[in-house]
Amino acid sequence: MFLWNAILPELLGVKAIGYWQSLGLLALCKILFGGFFGPRGRHGGRRGVLRQRLAGMSDEERDKFRQEWKKREECKRCL
């Protein structure tokens, strides 16, 4: 609502909207565009890309990738 009222009335000459109108607009966008994270959920798109990359790797490349990933996970635990 704040962004709409701050930008669009001056830019396009539309009216400012209220709280309930902004909630209706949010619900409409969620219905039309499949939610905030897309149709696959929050991480679905990235997982598909990762699976494709792993499928295209040789066994040595895949092992190297897994070792590097484990190092990163260990670093996160230290913080």
N, C-alpha and C positions, 0 to 999 in steps of 0.2 A: 504494500500500500504506500509506504514511504517513497520508494523509488518511482512508482507511478505518479504520485502527486508532486514529486520534486522535478521530474523530467518532462513528462508528456504534456501537461497543460501548456507550458511555454513553447515546446517544440512543435506539437501538432495541433494545439488549440482544443484539446479534449477537456472534459470536466474532471475535476478531482473526484476520487472515489472514497467511500467510507469503508468501515471495517467489514461489514457483511458483504459488500460488493467485492472486496478483495478476497474474502474467503470463497465466494462463488467463482471468481476468476481462477483461483488456485485449484479448486476442485475440477473445474472445466479443463484446465491445462493437464492435470493429472490423468483425467479420463482420455483426453485426446492424444497425449504423448507418452502414455504408458508409465507414469510415475516418475519419481525423481531419479531413479537409478536405471531406467530403461527396462525393457521387457525381460531381460535375463537376470535381473537382480544386481546387487551392488558390485560383485566382482566377476560375473559370468563372462563378460567380453574379454577380460585380461587372461582368464584361465584358458580360454580357447586359443588365444595367440601363443601362450606359453606351451600348450600341448603340441601345437604345430611346430614350434621351434625345436622342442625336444624330439619329436618324431623325425625331424630332418637331420639330427646329429648322429655322428658315429658313436660307438660305445665309449671310446676314449674321451671324446668331447663331452658326452653325457656325464661320465664319472668326474671329469674336471669341474663341470658346472655344479654338480652335487657337492663336491668338496668345498668349492668357493661359497656356496649357499650356506653350508654348515658353519663355516668361519664367520659369516655375517650374523647368523643366528646366535653364535656364542658371544659375539661382540655386543649384541643387543641385550643379552642377559647381564653382562658386566655393568651396563649403565644403570 
